[in-house]
Amino acid sequence: QVQLVQSGAEMRKPGASVKVSCKASGYTFTGYYIHWLRQAPGQGLEWMGRINPNSGDTHYAQKFQASITVTRDTSISTAFMELRSLRSDDTAVYYCARGLGSWYYFDDWGQGTLVTVSS
Amino acid sequence: DIQMTQSPSTLSASVGDRVTITCRASQSITIWLAWYQQKPGKAPKLLISKASTLEGGVPSRFSGSGSGTDFALTISSLQPDDSATYYCQHYNSFSCSFGQGTKLEIK
């Protein structure tokens, strides 16, 4: 079965960076886009960006263009999301999710990674 | 950007009730709408895509309808396990946006 397993919770100070991983199994990693979304405490869902694991092509939401980098390592079927210049309002649960074809909707999700930004 | 607005924000209903959550897009999105269910501390689960296509394994009491700007998620006979927050999502091949969510509580 499809599984996306994310790295564990992280705590960072303002201005720092964080890198979250998402290991895929149960399907051909290069056959599906991996997207990254986040959910601030008590809030809704926000799309951040995606990668085509086959080509490495990325697409980011305009809000995150300057601060996010999504990469992948096909040898270990893992996608990574790095967020830089963290602020307290970046405190959120970060999810990776598998996209359906080129469409930006998601049939399988990671378990989420809590990133806390606090001085 | 296309804005998605859900109503109501919270809803309380009894087991066996028929429940409808609505979602309105700020402009026509034809049928490119998905619905998700999220329980506390868990990732969202895809219920419906293309406005009315039920995903595999989703109980048949869930259904989606609508096109253009107005959509609905209906639960025909509410069950205790349906207590969750529900999100609508507009999507295409280069962007997506979510509604603010509807919290469904069981009386």
Interface residues (C-beta under 8 A of the other chain):
Chain A: G44 L45 E46 W47 H59 Y95 A97 L100 S102 W103 Y104 Y105 F106 D107 W109 G110 Q111 G112
Chain B: W32 A34 Y36 A43 P44 K45 L46 S49 E55 Y87 Q89 Y91 N92 S93 F94 S95 C96 S97 F98 G99 Q100 G101
